[in-house]
Amino acid sequence: MINYTDELRRHNLKATPQRLAISNALHSCGHINIDTLYELMLKKFASISLATIYKNVHLMLENSYIQEVKIPQSKTVYELTKTYHSHLVCTKCGEVEDIKLNMKPILSEVNSNSSFEISKTDVVLSGTCKNCQ
């Protein structure tokens, strides 16, 4: 089991009960939007506000403890920061799945065909998952 107290501290964050609960929710769900996260947190903390959720998520993002995944035509979802990976999104059910892709050939082609210096890549591929096919 992951020790979220140590992980939060490693990212210069205090291990508050709310942040520990957010960590557990992200671990359990994998990818989660703010509304769903808020619903889950209300079950544990009856008086928690949406503003508190946003404040904690923002601070966790700033400290690279979590990362956001921007999905076209959908709400942004959040996940615990992991090694580099891309995402597959089902256009029918909205399921988000991690996938490791070799970006070296693509980045090499970008370097050859443009004057851009790439600092970050976010790849989201859309399609239909096995359950929805």
N, C-alpha and C positions, 0 to 999 in steps of 0.2 A: 504494500500500500504506500502511496506517495504521502510524504509528510508535507502538507501544504503550509504549515507554520514555517518550516525551514525555507521552503520555496519562496514564500512571500518575503521573508526577511532577506533572502538572497537578492531579491529585486528591490530592496530598500523600502519595503512596505510593512506596516504593522499588521500583525495577524489578528485582526478583529473578528468577532463571530460572523459578521456579515461577509467579510472577504473570504473567510473559510467556507461559508455556505455557498458563495458564488463559485469558488474553486471546485467544490464538490459537484455543483450543478453542471459546470462546464465539463468536468471529467465524465460525468454520467451521460450527458447528452451529446457531447462531442462538439456540436455547433448549435448555438442558441441565440435567438433574437432577444431584444430588451423586453418585449411584452411577455414572452414566455418565462424569461428569467424573473421578471417581477412577480408573475403568478406563483412561481415556485418559492420565491423568497417570502411572499405573504403567508404561506403555509407554515413557515418557521418563525417569522417575525411579523406578527399580526399588525403592528403599527408602522412598519417600514414604508417609506414614501418612495415614489418613482424617482424623485430628485436624488434620494440617497443612492439608489441603484445607479443612476447616471453618473453621479459623483464618483462612486467607487470604480465603475467601469472605466471612466475617463482616467483616473489615477493609475489604474492597472495597465491601461494602454500606454500611458506616458512612460511607465517604468518597464515596458516590454514584457510584462508578466502574461498578458493576454494579447491577442491580435484580432483585428477585425477582418472579416471577409465580405467584400462588397459584391453582391450578386445582382446582376442586371434585372430590372423589373421586380425586385423583391427587397425585403428589409435586410439590412446589414445583420450578419450573424457574428458571434464572437466565439473564440476558442482559446484554450491554453496555448501559449507559444510553444512550438515544436520546431524540429529541424525543418528546413525548407521543403515545401510541398505545394502542390496545386490542388484544385478542387473540381469535382464533378457535381453537377446540380441537375436533379430530375425536374423537367419542366411540367410534369403532371402532379407529383406529390410534394415537391420541394425538398426532398431528401438531399443532404449535402454529404459528400464522401471525399476523403483525402485520397490523393494519388501522387506518387513520386514520378516526376518527369525529368528527363535529362535536358536541361535548358541550354547546355553548352553549344549545340549546333545552331540553335535559334539566335543566341547572343552573338555568336560568331558571324552569322549572316547579317545581323543588324549592324555590327561593327564594319562589315565589308560594304554595306549598301547605304550607310548614313553617317552623319557626323555626330550623332548622339552618343553620349556616354551614359550607359544604362546604370542606374543606381539601385533599382528595385524592379522585380517582376511579380505581377499578380496575375495568375492564369486561372480563369474559371471557364470550364467547358460545360455546355448545356446539352442535355439529351434526355433519354428515357431510361430509368433504372430497370433492373431485371424484374422487379415486382409489378411495375406498371406496363411492361411490354405486352 
